[in-house]
Amino acid sequence: MPPRPLEVGPAGMQAARAIEMLRTERGLSQRQLADRVTALGHPMSNTMLSRIERAQRRCDADDLVAIAEALLVSPLVLLQGPTTT
């Protein structure tokens, strides 16, 4: 029997929301952000990014750091989730 995929926890849900919010605030499509992440040396397709944003794929530490770098923020910003001001 194949292993069951791990569920996305609360920190992953916060990161997913923060990634989507920051991406849209910056006027980037998923493809554009995925291309930025790939250009930084961490291959990522827009499908992978879409699944991360929809919390259908776990965002591992390497993904988180690369996405944060591509968005020009600290990984901590993504882990804290979107802020409401």
Secondary structure, DSSP 8 states (H G I E B T S, - for coil): ---------HHHHHHHHHHHHHHHHTT--HHHHHHHHHHTT----HHHHHHHHTTSS---HHHHHHHHHHHTS-HHHHHH-----
